Amino acid sequence: VQLQASGGGLVQAGGSLRLSCAASGRTFSSYTMGWFRQTPGEEREFVAAISWSGGSTYYAGAVKGRFTISRDNAKNTVYLQMNSLKPEDTAVYYCAADPHVSPVVQYEYDYWGQGTQVTVSS
């Protein structure tokens, strides 16, 4: 499966962005999907994940209550709505598909998108 992330940009603190991740392939609807982020010199960290049906969602503590992950299987797309953004949310955001076991561990994922930059100014 190929993943294409988009929607990043520059926003002021307190603002909102919506990231999208479009997937190719007919098996998208069977995949758990995740979002991760990375800043220079740091490990890629978990942000959010959603089960194949959308019935289960997972969030990192730092974004819970501000970010919402969702998916539209008819459009082969997963979204990350980011509200009340903070400067510490600045990172490259990656979408990923099909974790083997745990959806919060980056090494579990087989497929990755190219990343989209999110910059939050103070």
N, C-alpha and C positions, 0 to 999 in steps of 0.2 A: 504494500500500500504506500502511496506517496501523499505527503502532507504539505500543505501550503498555508503558512500563518500570515495574517495581515491585520491591519488595524492599529498598529503602534503609532506613536507620535510624541509630540511635546505638549504637555498640559501643565497648568498651574496646580499647585497643591489644593486639594479640595475638589478638583475636577473629576471628570469621568472619561473613560475610554471603553470601547468594546472591541475585544480581539476576536478574530474568527480564524478557524482552522478548517480548510476545505480538504477533504480526503478523496482520493481516487479509489476505485475498487468497489466491488459489489458486496464485500463483507464488512463494510464500515459499521453497519448496524449491529454486528456481533462483537464489536470491540469495546472494552473499557478504554476511555480516553483521558489523558491527563495534560495539565499545564505545569510547566516548570519555569524557573527563571534563574538567570546567572548574571553576576556582576564580575568585572575583571578580577582575576586572582582568587576567585571563590568557587566552591563547588556549586554545581547546579542544584537548586533546591526546589522541593515540591511546593506547588501552589494549590492546585485543586485537581480533582478527578471525578469522573462520572461513569457509572456503569452503563452497559450496553443499552439498557432500557430507559435510562435516566432516573430510575427509581432510587438509586443510591448515589449520594454525593459525598465527597471528602474535601476537607479544607485544612490548609495550614493555619495554625493559631494566629499568625500575623495578619491574615487576610479575612478570617472568618467574620461575617457580619458586614463586610465591605465589598467582597467579590462574590459573584454568582456564576457558577458554571452551568451550562445547559447544552442541549444538543437537538438537532433536527435531522433525524435519520433519513427523511425524504430528500434532504438537500446534502446529505453526507458532510455535515458541518457541525463543529462544536464551537461554542462561544464562551468567552470569559468577559462578563460585565464587571468592570472595575470602577467602583465609586469611592468617594472620599479619599482620593489618592494622596499619598504622602511621598516626600522626596525619597524615603527609603524603599519605595516600590520601584525606583528606577533600576532597570535591568533589561537584558534581552530575554524575551519570553518565548518559550518553545512549547509546541504541542507534541504529544507523543501518543502512540497507540499500542494496544495489545500487551499489557503487562502479563508476565507469567503467573505471578502470584499476587504480590502486594502492589496496589496502585499508587502508593506513596513513595516508592523506591525507584530512582531513575534507572538503575541497572536492570530492572525487571522488564523494561520496555524494549520492544524490538524495532519500532519505527519512530522516526523523529522528523519534524519539520525543520525549516532553515532558521527560524527565529525571527522575531520582530522587536525592534527597539522601542522601549517605553521610557520616556524621560519626564520626570515630575520636577518642576522648578518650585523653589520655595518663595 
